[in-house]
């Protein structure tokens, strides 16, 4: 029933921007904290950004702080990741995650490629 559908990935030049979207359904979105993770080839999956269920508080990995912004709209069951000033090292598959107590849902992942 629970479903997370990601979109917005693609090819971008260094210094460019992308906005990733994650549409949620099948669960009570407003009580779930949301995160964006990413995984590059040969690397572990890492937490990129986090937002509380109400959107009151956010946290970011040091590597993206000041460049990425996570946001959510509980009325539309959507979370976004705005990515600015992209670098080669930002290239990865980006995953949307929902967490509430012991329940975790994952999106399918969307590819972000940074190339000149």
C-alpha positions in Angstrom: 0.0 0.0 0.0 2.7 2.5 1.0 4.4 4.0 -2.0 7.0 6.7 -2.6 7.5 7.9 -6.2 10.5 10.0 -7.0 11.1 12.2 -10.0 13.3 15.1 -11.1 16.6 13.3 -11.6 18.7 13.7 -14.7 21.8 15.1 -16.2 23.2 18.5 -15.1 26.4 20.4 -15.5 28.6 21.3 -12.5 27.3 24.4 -10.9 23.8 23.7 -12.1 20.6 22.9 -10.2 18.0 20.1 -9.9 14.8 19.7 -7.9 13.9 16.2 -6.8 10.3 15.4 -5.9 8.9 12.5 -3.9 5.2 11.8 -3.9 3.9 9.7 -1.1 0.7 7.6 -0.9 -0.8 4.8 1.2 0.2 6.0 4.6 -0.3 9.0 6.9 2.4 11.2 5.4 2.1 14.0 7.9 3.3 11.9 10.9 6.4 10.6 9.1 9.8 12.2 9.1 11.3 12.3 5.7 14.8 12.0 4.4 16.8 12.0 1.2 19.7 9.6 0.9 22.1 9.1 -1.9 24.4 6.3 -3.0 27.3 6.6 -5.5 29.0 3.6 -7.1 31.4 2.0 -4.7 30.2 4.1 -1.8 27.8 3.5 1.1 24.4 5.0 1.1 24.5 8.3 3.0 22.0 10.6 4.6 21.8 13.9 2.7 18.9 15.7 4.3 16.2 15.2 6.9 13.0 17.0 7.8 10.7 16.4 10.7 7.0 15.4 10.2 5.8 19.0 10.6 8.6 20.5 8.6 9.7 22.5 11.7 13.3 21.3 11.7 15.8 20.2 9.0 19.3 18.7 9.0 21.9 18.3 6.3 25.1 16.4 5.6 28.1 18.7 5.9 28.9 18.1 2.2 25.6 19.6 1.0 25.0 22.2 3.7 24.3 25.6 2.1 23.6 24.1 -1.3 20.7 21.7 -0.8 17.3 22.4 0.8 14.7 19.8 1.9 11.1 20.8 2.1 7.6 19.2 2.4 4.0 19.9 1.8 1.8 17.7 4.0 -1.4 18.8 2.3 0.0 17.3 -1.0 2.0 14.4 0.5 5.2 15.6 -1.2 8.8 16.2 -0.2 11.4 18.0 -2.3 15.1 18.3 -2.4 16.4 21.5 -4.1 20.0 21.0 -5.2 22.0 24.0 -6.2 25.7 24.5 -7.2 26.0 20.8 -8.0 29.4 19.2 -7.9 30.8 16.0 -9.5 30.7 14.3 -6.1 26.9 14.9 -5.9 26.4 12.4 -8.7 24.5 9.4 -7.2 21.2 7.6 -7.0 19.0 9.6 -4.7 16.4 7.9 -2.5 13.4 9.2 -0.6 12.7 7.7 2.8 9.8 7.9 5.2 10.3 7.0 8.9 7.9 6.7 11.8 8.8 4.6 14.9 9.8 1.2 13.6 8.3 1.7 10.1 10.5 2.7 7.2 9.5 3.2 3.5 11.9 3.7 0.6 11.4 5.1 -2.8 12.8 3.5 -5.9 15.6 6.0 -6.4 16.3 8.5 -9.1 19.6 9.0 -10.9 21.4 12.3 -10.7 24.3 12.7 -13.1 26.7 15.6 -12.9 28.9 16.0 -16.0 30.5 18.7 -18.1 
